[in-house]
Amino acid sequence: MPITPLTVDRIPDLEKLLALGEPYIRLRDSSDYWLYATLFADTCPLAIIDGQVAGSVIAFRSQVDPSEIYLQDVMTHPGHRREGIHPGARRGNPPAGLRLGMPPPLSHLRTRQLRRPQNVARSGLQQR
């Protein structure tokens, strides 16, 4: 399964994939994905299976502290779930966040987990 950075020509396929995640993932405008492909492609990998986008990570590296990465959306096509695409630890691959250079423990936490007070305390983040 090839992992490739997001490119402008893959945006329509990415939008189709992310639409499958609604209401948990909010689809952005095509112009947003153009910016992601142009400015943040190295932190927006796509998993390609049989020529189709089967998984994606939309993430952004902090300009203030490049060791920090914000994970916006993580999506696997329903037909490819449980195949080790995200967060790919099943087959010995590091989680997507670690492949992108995020330090543990934040590399494996999901947004829902970060909302739990005990996980926020363990991560060292400030809860709002």
MMTF fields as JSON, N, C-alpha, C and O atoms, coordinates in Angstrom:
{
  "mmtfVersion": "1.0.0",
  "mmtfProducer": "UNKNOWN",
  "numBonds": 511,
  "numAtoms": 512,
  "numGroups": 128,
  "numChains": 1,
  "numModels": 1,
  "chainsPerModel": [1],
  "groupsPerChain": [128],
  "chainIdList": ["A"],
  "bondAtomList": [4, 2, 8, 6, 12, 10, 16, 14, 20, 18, 24, 22, 28, 26, 32, 30, 36, 34, 40, 38, 44, 42, 48, 46, 52, 50, 56, 54, 60, 58, 64, 62, 68, 66, 72, 70, 76, 74, 80, 78, 84, 82, 88, 86, 92, 90, 96, 94, 100, 98, 104, 102, 108, 106, 112, 110, 116, 114, 120, 118, 124, 122, 128, 126, 132, 130, 136, 134, 140, 138, 144, 142, 148, 146, 152, 150, 156, 154, 160, 158, 164, 162, 168, 166, 172, 170, 176, 174, 180, 178, 184, 182, 188, 186, 192, 190, 196, 194, 200, 198, 204, 202, 208, 206, 212, 210, 216, 214, 220, 218, 224, 222, 228, 226, 232, 230, 236, 234, 240, 238, 244, 242, 248, 246, 252, 250, 256, 254, 260, 258, 264, 262, 268, 266, 272, 270, 276, 274, 280, 278, 284, 282, 288, 286, 292, 290, 296, 294, 300, 298, 304, 302, 308, 306, 312, 310, 316, 314, 320, 318, 324, 322, 328, 326, 332, 330, 336, 334, 340, 338, 344, 342, 348, 346, 352, 350, 356, 354, 360, 358, 364, 362, 368, 366, 372, 370, 376, 374, 380, 378, 384, 382, 388, 386, 392, 390, 396, 394, 400, 398, 404, 402, 408, 406, 412, 410, 416, 414, 420, 418, 424, 422, 428, 426, 432, 430, 436, 434, 440, 438, 444, 442, 448, 446, 452, 450, 456, 454, 460, 458, 464, 462, 468, 466, 472, 470, 476, 474, 480, 478, 484, 482, 488, 486, 492, 490, 496, 494, 500, 498, 504, 502, 508, 506],
  "bondOrderList": [1, 1, 1, 1, 1, 1, 1, 1, 1, 1, 1, 1, 1, 1, 1, 1, 1, 1, 1, 1, 1, 1, 1, 1, 1, 1, 1, 1, 1, 1, 1, 1, 1, 1, 1, 1, 1, 1, 1, 1, 1, 1, 1, 1, 1, 1, 1, 1, 1, 1, 1, 1, 1, 1, 1, 1, 1, 1, 1, 1, 1, 1, 1, 1, 1, 1, 1, 1, 1, 1, 1, 1, 1, 1, 1, 1, 1, 1, 1, 1, 1, 1, 1, 1, 1, 1, 1, 1, 1, 1, 1, 1, 1, 1, 1, 1, 1, 1, 1, 1, 1, 1, 1, 1, 1, 1, 1, 1, 1, 1, 1, 1, 1, 1, 1, 1, 1, 1, 1, 1, 1, 1, 1, 1, 1, 1, 1],
  "groupList": [{"groupName": "MET", "atomNameList": ["N", "CA", "C", "O"], "elementList": ["N", "C", "C", "O"], "formalChargeList": [0, 0, 0, 0], "bondAtomList": [1, 0, 2, 1, 3, 2], "bondOrderList": [1, 1, 2], "singleLetterCode": "M", "chemCompType": "L-PEPTIDE LINKING"}, {"groupName": "PRO", "atomNameList": ["N", "CA", "C", "O"], "elementList": ["N", "C", "C", "O"], "formalChargeList": [0, 0, 0, 0], "bondAtomList": [1, 0, 2, 1, 3, 2], "bondOrderList": [1, 1, 2], "singleLetterCode": "P", "chemCompType": "L-PEPTIDE LINKING"}, {"groupName": "ILE", "atomNameList": ["N", "CA", "C", "O"], "elementList": ["N", "C", "C", "O"], "formalChargeList": [0, 0, 0, 0], "bondAtomList": [1, 0, 2, 1, 3, 2], "bondOrderList": [1, 1, 2], "singleLetterCode": "I", "chemCompType": "L-PEPTIDE LINKING"}, {"groupName": "THR", "atomNameList": ["N", "CA", "C", "O"], "elementList": ["N", "C", "C", "O"], "formalChargeList": [0, 0, 0, 0], "bondAtomList": [1, 0, 2, 1, 3, 2], "bondOrderList": [1, 1, 2], "singleLetterCode": "T", "chemCompType": "L-PEPTIDE LINKING"}, {"groupName": "LEU", "atomNameList": ["N", "CA", "C", "O"], "elementList": ["N", "C", "C", "O"], "formalChargeList": [0, 0, 0, 0], "bondAtomList": [1, 0, 2, 1, 3, 2], "bondOrderList": [1, 1, 2], "singleLetterCode": "L", "chemCompType": "L-PEPTIDE LINKING"}, {"groupName": "VAL", "atomNameList": ["N", "CA", "C", "O"], "elementList": ["N", "C", "C", "O"], "formalChargeList": [0, 0, 0, 0], "bondAtomList": [1, 0, 2, 1, 3, 2], "bondOrderList": [1, 1, 2], "singleLetterCode": "V", "chemCompType": "L-PEPTIDE LINKING"}, {"groupName": "ASP", "atomNameList": ["N", "CA", "C", "O"], "elementList": ["N", "C", "C", "O"], "formalChargeList": [0, 0, 0, 0], "bondAtomList": [1, 0, 2, 1, 3, 2], "bondOrderList": [1, 1, 2], "singleLetterCode": "D", "chemCompType": "L-PEPTIDE LINKING"}, {"groupName": "ARG", "atomNameList": ["N", "CA", "C", "O"], "elementList": ["N", "C", "C", "O"], "formalChargeList": [0, 0, 0, 0], "bondAtomList": [1, 0, 2, 1, 3, 2], "bondOrderList": [1, 1, 2], "singleLetterCode": "R", "chemCompType": "L-PEPTIDE LINKING"}, {"groupName": "GLU", "atomNameList": ["N", "CA", "C", "O"], "elementList": ["N", "C", "C", "O"], "formalChargeList": [0, 0, 0, 0], "bondAtomList": [1, 0, 2, 1, 3, 2], "bondOrderList": [1, 1, 2], "singleLetterCode": "E", "chemCompType": "L-PEPTIDE LINKING"}, {"groupName": "LYS", "atomNameList": ["N", "CA", "C", "O"], "elementList": ["N", "C", "C", "O"], "formalChargeList": [0, 0, 0, 0], "bondAtomList": [1, 0, 2, 1, 3, 2], "bondOrderList": [1, 1, 2], "singleLetterCode": "K", "chemCompType": "L-PEPTIDE LINKING"}, {"groupName": "ALA", "atomNameList": ["N", "CA", "C", "O"], "elementList": ["N", "C", "C", "O"], "formalChargeList": [0, 0, 0, 0], "bondAtomList": [1, 0, 2, 1, 3, 2], "bondOrderList": [1, 1, 2], "singleLetterCode": "A", "chemCompType": "L-PEPTIDE LINKING"}, {"groupName": "GLY", "atomNameList": ["N", "CA", "C", "O"], "elementList": ["N", "C", "C", "O"], "formalChargeList": [0, 0, 0, 0], "bondAtomList": [1, 0, 2, 1, 3, 2], "bondOrderList": [1, 1, 2], "singleLetterCode": "G", "chemCompType": "PEPTIDE LINKING"}, {"groupName": "TYR", "atomNameList": ["N", "CA", "C", "O"], "elementList": ["N", "C", "C", "O"], "formalChargeList": [0, 0, 0, 0], "bondAtomList": [1, 0, 2, 1, 3, 2], "bondOrderList": [1, 1, 2], "singleLetterCode": "Y", "chemCompType": "L-PEPTIDE LINKING"}, {"groupName": "SER", "atomNameList": ["N", "CA", "C", "O"], "elementList": ["N", "C", "C", "O"], "formalChargeList": [0, 0, 0, 0], "bondAtomList": [1, 0, 2, 1, 3, 2], "bondOrderList": [1, 1, 2], "singleLetterCode": "S", "chemCompType": "L-PEPTIDE LINKING"}, {"groupName": "TRP", "atomNameList": ["N", "CA", "C", "O"], "elementList": ["N", "C", "C", "O"], "formalChargeList": [0, 0, 0, 0], "bondAtomList": [1, 0, 2, 1, 3, 2], "bondOrderList": [1, 1, 2], "singleLetterCode": "W", "chemCompType": "L-PEPTIDE LINKING"}, {"groupName": "PHE", "atomNameList": ["N", "CA", "C", "O"], "elementList": ["N", "C", "C", "O"], "formalChargeList": [0, 0, 0, 0], "bondAtomList": [1, 0, 2, 1, 3, 2], "bondOrderList": [1, 1, 2], "singleLetterCode": "F", "chemCompType": "L-PEPTIDE LINKING"}, {"groupName": "CYS", "atomNameList": ["N", "CA", "C", "O"], "elementList": ["N", "C", "C", "O"], "formalChargeList": [0, 0, 0, 0], "bondAtomList": [1, 0, 2, 1, 3, 2], "bondOrderList": [1, 1, 2], "singleLetterCode": "C", "chemCompType": "L-PEPTIDE LINKING"}, {"groupName": "GLN", "atomNameList": ["N", "CA", "C", "O"], "elementList": ["N", "C", "C", "O"], "formalChargeList": [0, 0, 0, 0], "bondAtomList": [1, 0, 2, 1, 3, 2], "bondOrderList": [1, 1, 2], "singleLetterCode": "Q", "chemCompType": "L-PEPTIDE LINKING"}, {"groupName": "HIS", "atomNameList": ["N", "CA", "C", "O"], "elementList": ["N", "C", "C", "O"], "formalChargeList": [0, 0, 0, 0], "bondAtomList": [1, 0, 2, 1, 3, 2], "bondOrderList": [1, 1, 2], "singleLetterCode": "H", "chemCompType": "L-PEPTIDE LINKING"}, {"groupName": "ASN", "atomNameList": ["N", "CA", "C", "O"], "elementList": ["N", "C", "C", "O"], "formalChargeList": [0, 0, 0, 0], "bondAtomList": [1, 0, 2, 1, 3, 2], "bondOrderList": [1, 1, 2], "singleLetterCode": "N", "chemCompType": "L-PEPTIDE LINKING"}],
  "groupTypeList": [0, 1, 2, 3, 1, 4, 3, 5, 6, 7, 2, 1, 6, 4, 8, 9, 4, 4, 10, 4, 11, 8, 1, 12, 2, 7, 4, 7, 6, 13, 13, 6, 12, 14, 4, 12, 10, 3, 4, 15, 10, 6, 3, 16, 1, 4, 10, 2, 2, 6, 11, 17, 5, 10, 11, 13, 5, 2, 10, 15, 7, 13, 17, 5, 6, 1, 13, 8, 2, 12, 4, 17, 6, 5, 0, 3, 18, 1, 11, 18, 7, 7, 8, 11, 2, 18, 1, 11, 10, 7, 7, 11, 19, 1, 1, 10, 11, 4, 7, 4, 11, 0, 1, 1, 1, 4, 13, 18, 4, 7, 3, 7, 17, 4, 7, 7, 1, 17, 19, 5, 10, 7, 13, 11, 4, 17, 17, 7],
  "groupIdList": [1, 2, 3, 4, 5, 6, 7, 8, 9, 10, 11, 12, 13, 14, 15, 16, 17, 18, 19, 20, 21, 22, 23, 24, 25, 26, 27, 28, 29, 30, 31, 32, 33, 34, 35, 36, 37, 38, 39, 40, 41, 42, 43, 44, 45, 46, 47, 48, 49, 50, 51, 52, 53, 54, 55, 56, 57, 58, 59, 60, 61, 62, 63, 64, 65, 66, 67, 68, 69, 70, 71, 72, 73, 74, 75, 76, 77, 78, 79, 80, 81, 82, 83, 84, 85, 86, 87, 88, 89, 90, 91, 92, 93, 94, 95, 96, 97, 98, 99, 100, 101, 102, 103, 104, 105, 106, 107, 108, 109, 110, 111, 112, 113, 114, 115, 116, 117, 118, 119, 120, 121, 122, 123, 124, 125, 126, 127, 128],
  "secStructList": [7, 7, 3, 3, 3, 7, 7, 4, 4, 4, 2, 2, 2, 2, 2, 2, 2, 2, 2, 6, 6, 6, 6, 6, 1, 7, 7, 7, 7, 2, 2, 2, 2, 2, 2, 2, 2, 2, 2, 1, 4, 4, 4, 7, 3, 3, 3, 3, 3, 6, 6, 3, 3, 3, 3, 3, 3, 3, 3, 3, 3, 7, 1, 1, 7, 6, 6, 7, 3, 3, 3, 3, 3, 3, 3, 3, 7, 4, 4, 4, 6, 6, 1, 1, 7, 1, 1, 7, 6, 6, 6, 6, 7, 7, 7, 2, 2, 2, 2, 6, 6, 7, 7, 6, 6, 6, 6, 6, 7, 7, 2, 2, 2, 2, 6, 1, 2, 2, 2, 2, 2, 2, 2, 6, 7, 7, 7, 7],
  "xCoordList": [0.843, 0.0, 0.894, 1.563, 0.903, 1.716, 1.144, -0.069, 2.031, 1.674, 2.29, 3.496, 1.457, 1.912, 1.394, 0.309, 2.14, 1.634, 0.405, 0.238, -0.446, -1.604, -1.145, -0.264, -1.743, -1.469, -2.793, -3.863, -2.708, -3.902, -4.778, -6.004, -4.174, -4.982, -5.726, -6.65, -5.356, -6.033, -7.152, -7.843, -7.333, -8.33, -9.743, -10.422, -10.227, -11.588, -11.76, -12.796, -10.739, -10.804, -10.786, -11.493, -9.977, -9.918, -11.272, -11.741, -11.901, -13.199, -14.252, -15.083, -14.219, -15.16, -14.937, -15.892, -13.673, -13.353, -13.818, -14.487, -13.469, -13.809, -15.319, -15.813, -16.054, -17.514, -18.12, -19.189, -17.441, -17.917, -17.807, -18.433, -17.03, -16.832, -17.801, -17.781, -18.653, -19.625, -20.608, -20.964, -21.061, -20.908, -19.682, -19.495, -18.844, -17.682, -16.544, -15.718, -16.508, -15.529, -16.313, -17.247, -15.932, -16.593, -15.799, -14.626, -16.45, -15.805, -15.524, -16.404, -14.31, -13.929, -14.144, -14.518, -13.903, -13.989, -12.818, -11.761, -13.027, -11.943, -10.718, -9.589, -10.932, -9.794, -8.944, -7.732, -9.586, -8.82, -7.9, -6.726, -8.433, -7.623, -6.516, -5.446, -6.77, -5.72, -4.571, -3.402, -4.915, -3.876, -3.116, -1.889, -3.836, -3.189, -2.204, -1.081, -2.654, -1.801, -0.595, 0.477, -0.775, 0.29, 1.263, 2.471, 0.728, 1.575, 1.913, 2.937, 1.062, 1.243, 1.288, 1.0, 1.638, 1.575, 2.397, 2.017, 3.51, 4.363, 3.737, 4.18, 2.709, 2.028, 0.591, -0.218, 0.282, -1.045, -0.895, -1.135, -0.499, -0.295, -1.614, -2.593, -1.605, -2.738, -2.294, -1.19, -3.148, -2.91, -3.665, -4.866, -2.96, -3.559, -3.638, -2.636, -4.858, -5.072, -5.844, -6.908, -5.313, -5.926, -6.245, -7.295, -5.343, -5.503, -6.474, -6.692, -7.067, -8.042, -7.489, -6.684, -7.927, -7.543, -8.321, -9.545, -7.61, -8.237, -8.097, -8.815, -7.195, -6.998, -6.285, -5.549, -6.515, -5.869, -5.63, -6.341, -4.612, -4.345, -4.184, -3.354, -4.982, -4.833, -4.237, -4.886, -2.99, -2.256, -1.404, -1.071, -1.064, -0.273, 0.818, 0.571, 2.033, 3.168, 3.157, 2.961, 3.364, 3.379, 4.531, 5.645, 4.25, 5.316, 6.112, 7.255, 5.508, 6.183, 7.102, 8.253, 6.572, 7.343, 7.178, 6.212, 8.096, 7.956, 7.873, 7.549, 8.161, 8.013, 6.554, 6.215, 5.691, 4.27, 3.495, 3.74, 2.554, 1.702, 0.258, -0.076, -0.595, -2.027, -2.689, -2.608, -3.34, -4.087, -5.51, -6.251, -5.893, -7.234, -8.218, -9.244, -7.928, -8.832, -8.023, -6.972, -8.523, -7.949, -9.111, -10.106, -9.0, -10.118, -9.61, -8.629, -10.293, -10.054, -11.354, -12.423, -11.273, -12.466, -13.097, -12.386, -14.442, -15.103, -14.773, -14.738, -14.533, -14.193, -12.78, -12.417, -11.981, -10.582, -10.264, -9.093, -11.267, -11.004, -10.475, -10.769, -9.694, -9.056, -8.013, -7.728, -7.454, -6.378, -5.044, -4.049, -5.02, -3.763, -3.401, -2.239, -4.376, -4.074, -3.859, -2.854, -4.778, -4.703, -5.192, -6.033, -4.695, -3.324, -2.403, -1.959, -2.119, -1.373, -0.488, 0.525, -0.775, 0.112, -0.085, 0.762, -1.145, -1.444, -0.36, -0.076, 0.233, 1.226, 2.645, 3.55, 2.824, 4.167, 4.532, 5.649, 3.611, 3.881, 3.612, 2.684, 4.404, 4.118, 2.831, 2.437, 2.162, 0.973, 1.275, 2.414, 0.243, 0.41, 1.152, 2.013, 0.823, 1.484, 2.983, 3.748, 3.417, 4.853, 5.537, 6.658, 4.872, 5.46, 5.622, 6.515, 4.747, 4.827, 5.775, 5.971, 6.36, 7.323, 6.747, 7.413, 5.508, 4.936, 5.536, 5.756, 5.802, 6.317, 5.195, 4.066, 5.48, 4.489, 4.285, 5.237, 3.196, 2.018, 1.001, -0.004, 1.226, 0.213, 0.012, -1.032, 0.976, 0.876, -0.251, -0.727, -0.687, -1.701, -3.039, -4.006, -3.11, -4.362, -5.337, -4.952, -6.565, -7.618, -8.233, -8.115, -8.888, -9.496, -10.423, -10.406, -11.234, -12.174, -11.42, -11.876, -10.272, -9.487, -8.893, -8.797, -8.491, -7.902, -8.918, -8.54, -10.203, -11.231, -11.426, -11.988, -10.976, -11.131, -10.117, -8.923, -10.579, -9.675, -8.436, -7.347, -8.576, -7.408, -6.37, -5.173, -6.8, -5.854, -5.206, -4.036, -5.953, -5.374, -4.28, -3.209, -4.544, -3.558, -2.3, -1.185, -2.481, -1.324, -0.509, 0.712, -1.193, -0.491, 0.285, 1.163, -0.037, 0.646, -0.005, 0.512, -1.142, -1.839, -2.714, -3.039, -3.085, -3.994, -5.42, -5.672, -6.342, -7.724, -8.42, -8.231, -9.238, -9.942, -11.302, -12.048],
  "yCoordList": [-1.165, 0.0, 1.237, 1.527, 1.958, 3.177, 4.289, 4.49, 4.998, 6.191, 7.36, 7.385, 8.319, 9.436, 10.745, 10.769, 11.832, 13.124, 13.552, 13.168, 14.348, 14.907, 15.784, 16.629, 15.581, 16.411, 16.98, 16.448, 18.058, 18.742, 17.798, 17.863, 16.923, 16.018, 14.959, 14.333, 14.746, 13.771, 14.399, 13.685, 15.706, 16.385, 15.834, 15.578, 15.635, 15.087, 13.724, 13.463, 12.848, 11.544, 11.697, 10.98, 12.635, 12.892, 13.386, 12.947, 14.295, 14.822, 13.715, 13.695, 12.799, 11.669, 10.802, 10.375, 10.55, 9.742, 10.433, 9.819, 11.701, 12.414, 12.599, 12.667, 12.679, 12.797, 11.562, 11.644, 10.428, 9.202, 9.29, 8.503, 10.225, 10.373, 11.326, 11.471, 11.98, 12.894, 12.11, 11.001, 12.589, 13.936, 14.1, 15.164, 13.075, 13.145, 13.96, 14.522, 14.02, 14.835, 15.867, 15.525, 17.131, 18.202, 18.462, 18.832, 18.264, 18.495, 19.988, 20.819, 20.315, 21.716, 22.066, 21.211, 23.33, 23.756, 23.18, 22.885, 23.027, 22.521, 23.417, 22.937, 24.712, 25.634, 25.354, 25.566, 24.873, 24.497, 23.323, 23.333, 22.308, 21.145, 21.511, 20.903, 22.503, 22.979, 23.552, 23.289, 24.343, 24.887, 23.771, 23.816, 22.779, 21.661, 20.952, 20.629, 20.716, 20.019, 20.866, 20.336, 22.168, 23.07, 23.41, 23.483, 23.62, 24.096, 23.042, 23.155, 22.011, 21.05, 19.606, 18.69, 19.39, 18.045, 17.028, 15.859, 17.443, 16.483, 15.963, 14.94, 16.649, 16.156, 15.722, 15.548, 15.551, 15.092, 13.858, 13.929, 12.719, 11.519, 10.844, 10.892, 10.219, 9.437, 7.996, 7.743, 7.054, 5.64, 5.318, 5.567, 4.768, 4.477, 2.958, 2.252, 2.472, 1.05, 0.932, 1.531, 0.167, -0.015, 1.319, 1.471, 2.28, 3.579, 4.52, 5.632, 4.097, 4.917, 5.344, 4.636, 6.497, 6.97, 6.144, 6.244, 5.339, 4.455, 4.986, 4.543, 5.917, 6.485, 7.82, 8.077, 8.665, 9.978, 10.487, 10.138, 11.317, 12.076, 13.519, 13.823, 14.402, 15.83, 16.417, 16.462, 16.866, 17.34, 18.541, 18.743, 19.323, 20.529, 20.623, 20.457, 20.893, 21.079, 22.522, 23.459, 22.687, 24.016, 24.833, 24.332, 26.103, 26.992, 27.543, 27.97, 27.533, 28.016, 26.943, 27.211, 25.713, 24.581, 23.412, 22.657, 23.248, 22.217, 20.783, 19.871, 20.572, 19.218, 18.902, 17.754, 19.913, 19.716, 19.62, 20.374, 18.681, 18.499, 18.454, 17.77, 19.191, 19.189, 18.227, 18.421, 17.199, 16.26, 16.767, 16.831, 17.126, 17.653, 16.536, 16.418, 15.723, 14.639, 13.386, 13.453, 12.247, 10.945, 10.093, 9.947, 9.528, 8.777, 7.566, 7.643, 6.449, 5.233, 4.869, 4.924, 4.505, 4.088, 2.904, 1.984, 2.91, 1.812, 0.425, -0.546, 0.326, -0.962, -1.433, -2.562, -0.567, -0.915, -0.806, -0.794, -0.727, -0.646, -1.975, -3.035, -1.899, -3.064, -3.724, -4.915, -2.936, -3.425, -2.792, -2.97, -2.057, -1.47, -0.155, 0.247, 0.535, 1.813, 2.897, 3.606, 3.05, 4.045, 3.395, 2.498, 3.819, 4.248, 3.049, 2.634, 2.522, 1.387, 0.576, 0.072, 0.407, -0.358, -1.863, -2.617, -2.326, -3.758, -4.587, -5.707, -4.054, -4.835, -4.376, -4.549, -3.79, -3.358, -1.985, -1.525, -1.305, 0.052, 0.997, 0.77, 2.048, 3.003, 3.75, 3.856, 4.274, 5.078, 6.25, 6.705, 6.722, 7.793, 8.988, 9.569, 9.36, 10.505, 10.312, 11.258, 9.1, 8.85, 8.915, 9.414, 8.413, 8.496, 9.952, 10.277, 10.836, 12.251, 13.013, 14.216, 12.33, 12.97, 13.528, 14.306, 13.144, 13.617, 12.849, 11.642, 13.526, 12.814, 12.05, 12.537, 10.855, 10.19, 11.051, 11.751, 11.08, 10.249, 10.84, 10.191, 12.063, 12.709, 12.026, 12.208, 11.254, 10.636, 9.617, 9.337, 9.061, 8.017, 8.438, 7.678, 9.629, 10.058, 10.539, 11.233, 10.18, 10.661, 11.893, 12.089, 12.721, 13.947, 13.643, 14.354, 12.6, 12.252, 11.909, 12.245, 11.245, 10.899, 12.139, 12.209, 13.123, 14.336, 15.162, 15.978, 14.963, 15.708, 15.171, 15.865, 13.956, 13.383, 14.034, 14.057, 14.563, 15.289, 14.505, 15.075, 13.193, 12.425, 12.311, 12.264, 12.265, 12.181, 13.528, 13.587, 14.61, 15.938, 16.141, 16.66, 15.736, 15.879, 15.073, 15.56, 13.816, 12.97, 13.531, 13.378, 14.19, 14.687, 15.96, 16.339, 16.635, 17.876, 19.09, 20.201, 18.892, 20.007, 20.737, 20.193, 21.935, 22.722, 22.476, 22.556, 22.183, 22.022, 23.364, 24.114, 23.673, 24.973, 24.841, 25.819],
  "zCoordList": [0.0, 0.0, 0.0, 0.992, -1.111, -1.166, -0.282, -0.222, 0.396, 1.151, 0.39, 0.143, 0.023, -0.792, -0.216, 0.365, -0.364, 0.121, -0.681, -1.838, -0.05, -0.734, -1.889, -1.725, -3.053, -4.229, -4.731, -4.433, -5.489, -5.982, -6.796, -6.701, -7.594, -8.422, -7.607, -8.127, -6.368, -5.494, -4.646, -3.92, -4.729, -3.896, -4.104, -3.11, -5.332, -5.485, -4.806, -4.195, -4.914, -4.251, -2.733, -2.025, -2.233, -0.793, -0.29, 0.76, -1.031, -0.615, -0.557, 0.351, -1.519, -1.507, -0.263, 0.385, 0.06, 1.235, 2.511, 3.343, 2.667, 3.896, 4.058, 5.183, 2.952, 3.026, 3.699, 4.304, 3.593, 4.244, 5.763, 6.474, 6.258, 7.69, 8.364, 9.586, 7.577, 8.186, 9.031, 8.631, 10.143, 10.702, 11.59, 12.18, 11.7, 12.582, 11.97, 12.689, 10.661, 9.948, 9.156, 8.43, 9.296, 8.554, 7.282, 7.334, 6.137, 4.854, 4.687, 4.907, 4.302, 4.078, 2.605, 1.802, 2.263, 0.868, 0.086, 0.644, -1.215, -2.072, -1.993, -2.098, -1.81, -1.724, -0.483, -0.499, 0.603, 1.795, 1.475, 1.845, 0.787, 0.445, -0.542, -0.529, -1.398, -2.298, -1.469, -1.753, -0.433, 0.441, 1.154, 1.252, 1.648, 2.331, 1.396, 1.783, 0.147, -0.829, -1.221, -1.515, -1.222, -1.654, -0.532, -0.754, 0.688, 1.786, 2.839, 3.514, 2.992, 4.071, 3.584, 4.354, 2.343, 1.758, 2.53, 2.602, 3.107, 3.814, 5.105, 5.626, 5.639, 6.83, 6.521, 7.432, 5.241, 4.815, 3.93, 2.725, 4.521, 3.706, 3.335, 4.079, 2.169, 1.689, 1.493, 1.012, 1.864, 1.577, 0.292, 0.192, -0.681, -1.981, -2.152, -2.039, -2.428, -2.687, -3.994, -4.146, -4.927, -6.248, -6.911, -7.536, -6.777, -7.413, -6.732, -7.212, -5.615, -4.901, -3.537, -2.933, -3.072, -1.736, -0.718, -0.63, 0.038, 1.027, 2.444, 3.34, 2.659, 3.976, 3.871, 2.919, 4.867, 4.847, 6.259, 7.201, 6.373, 7.59, 7.139, 6.282, 7.72, 7.456, 8.726, 9.771, 8.621, 9.798, 9.409, 8.241, 10.415, 10.187, 11.229, 12.424, 10.765, 11.669, 12.18, 11.406, 13.457, 14.057, 13.492, 13.34, 13.18, 12.721, 13.899, 13.737, 15.076, 16.273, 16.838, 17.181, 16.93, 17.446, 16.473, 16.588, 15.52, 14.488, 15.007, 14.246, 16.3, 16.841, 17.152, 17.437, 17.098, 17.365, 16.063, 15.121, 16.023, 14.853, 15.318, 16.286, 14.618, 14.885, 13.908, 12.695, 14.424, 13.583, 13.441, 14.422, 12.232, 11.996, 11.689, 12.36, 10.696, 10.291, 9.984, 9.347, 10.441, 10.111, 9.632, 10.343, 8.437, 7.863, 7.101, 6.36, 7.296, 6.527, 5.828, 6.436, 4.578, 3.835, 4.559, 4.964, 4.734, 5.45, 4.899, 5.654, 3.609, 3.006, 3.291, 2.961, 3.906, 4.205, 5.69, 6.071, 6.514, 7.955, 8.468, 7.915, 9.531, 10.165, 9.252, 9.379, 8.338, 7.479, 7.854, 7.15, 8.954, 9.411, 8.758, 8.796, 8.15, 7.51, 8.562, 8.503, 9.531, 10.611, 11.874, 11.832, 12.951, 13.189, 13.18, 14.25, 12.139, 11.662, 12.56, 12.074, 13.808, 14.684, 14.558, 15.037, 13.947, 13.915, 13.233, 13.656, 12.204, 11.459, 11.752, 10.936, 12.924, 13.297, 12.787, 13.02, 12.088, 11.641, 12.801, 13.577, 12.931, 14.0, 13.704, 12.543, 14.736, 14.492, 13.559, 13.459, 12.886, 11.896, 12.48, 11.819, 13.718, 14.34, 14.485, 14.293, 14.822, 14.947, 13.591, 13.488, 12.538, 11.199, 10.771, 9.989, 11.291, 10.948, 11.871, 11.698, 12.842, 13.722, 15.007, 15.69, 15.359, 16.614, 17.778, 17.676, 18.875, 20.046, 20.738, 20.785, 21.28, 22.115, 23.364, 23.711, 24.053, 23.852, 22.902, 22.609, 22.402, 21.573, 20.225, 19.598, 19.772, 18.463, 18.372, 17.272, 19.482, 19.413, 20.009, 19.946, 20.584, 21.19, 20.132, 19.191, 20.282, 19.395, 20.037, 21.246, 19.237, 19.753, 20.911, 21.915, 20.795, 21.844, 23.133, 24.226, 23.008, 24.183, 24.832, 26.057, 24.025, 24.58, 25.351, 26.191, 25.078, 25.808, 27.218, 28.066, 27.487, 28.818, 29.761, 29.46, 30.899, 31.803, 32.206, 32.273, 32.479, 32.915, 31.795, 32.08, 30.529, 29.421, 29.145, 28.766, 29.331, 29.161, 30.206, 29.891, 31.441, 32.503, 32.186, 32.376, 31.694, 31.376, 30.219, 30.183, 29.258, 28.066, 28.353, 27.579, 29.477, 29.8, 29.153, 29.266, 28.471, 27.837, 28.845, 29.9, 28.531, 29.357, 28.86, 27.657, 29.755, 29.35, 29.428, 30.386, 28.407, 28.368, 28.971, 29.032]
}
